Amino acid sequence: MSLRVLVPIKRVVDYAVKIRVANGKVDTANAKHSMNPFDEIAIEEAVRLKDKKHAKEVIALSIGAAKSQDVLRTALAMGADRAVHVEIKDGEEVQPLQVAKLIKAVAEKEQPNLVLLGKQAIDDDSSQTGQMLAGLLNWPQATFASKVEVQGEKVTVTREVDGGLETVSAPLPAVITADLRLNEPRFATLPNIMKAKKKPLQKLTPEELKVSIQQTIETIKVEEPAKRVGGAKVADVDELISKLRAEGVI
C-alpha cells in the first residue's frame, strides 16, 4: 500500500531562545522562530516512509500567520512534496480543538492514509491536537511513537510509556504523534532549499474550510517562575532545626 501522508507542523519560538514575559504575556517580538522540534521529527519520519516506498506523497500543513510559510518551505526542503497553508491573521491564536478541526477539514480534502504530527508543540505543551484529531476523524491513534513500521494496510507503532515501551498495531488510516526518539531529522541542503521554492504551496482560510476559530479559552495572565532564593550554611543540626522552626516548617 502506497500512502499519502499529511504532516501538520507549527511555527514556534526556537527552542534555544530564552522566553521573556512582559505585561502578562509571552514576548515573542524579535524572537527567533523555527519549526516545532516534534513536528520536524514527524516530517523526517514521513520522508523516510517515502524513501522506503511506503508513501507516495508527503503533504506538509501549517496553520498560522503568513510567516508560517517559512516552516513550510523548510518541510519542503526536507523532502515534503507540497504544502498547504491555512492562513490566519497575525496575532490571532488558534487553540488545540480548533487546530484539530482545521486539520480534519484539510484531511477530508486531501484524503491521506496517515496523519503524522509531533506529540506536542513546545510553546504551549498542550499535547492535545493529535488525540482530538483522531477522535474527530474516528481513526485509530498511536501517540508518543518511538518507532513506526508500515505493513500493508496496518501500522505498528512502538510507543513510550511510563513503564517502558508498548507496541500497538492499528489499521490505516490512522493518526500517529511523534516522540523525541523516533529519529534524528536531516538538515535541509542548499540545493533542496532552492528546489523547495518551486514546490507547490496552497493557501486556504478557516472560512473556506467552514471552521470557526473563535476562542473558547482565554489566557488571563502569564508569569515567570519565582526566582530561587539563595541557600545558607548552618554550623550544626541544632542551628538547622532552629532555622526551620523560625520559618514555620517544623
Sequence and secondary structure as in RCSB ss.txt:
>XXXX:A:sequence
MSLRVLVPIKRVVDYAVKIRVANGKVDTANAKHSMNPFDEIAIEEAVRLKDKKHAKEVIALSIGAAKSQDVLRTA
LAMGADRAVHVEIKDGEEVQPLQVAKLIKAVAEKEQPNLVLLGKQAIDDDSSQTGQMLAGLLNWPQATFASKVEV
QGEKVTVTREVDGGLETVSAPLPAVITADLRLNEPRFATLPNIMKAKKKPLQKLTPEELKVSIQQTIETIKVEEP
AKRVGGAKVADVDELISKLRAEGVI
>XXXX:A:secstr
  EEEEEEE EEE TTS  EEETTEEE TT  EEE HHHHHHHHHHHHHHHTTSEEEEEEEEEESGGGHHHHHHH
HHHT SEEEEEE  TT    HHHHHHHHHHHHHHH  SEEEEES  TTT    HHHHHHHHHT  EEEEEEEEEE
ETTEEEEEEEETTEEEEEEEESSEEEEE GGG       HHHHHHHTTS EEEE TTTTT     S         
         SSHHHHHHHHHHTT  
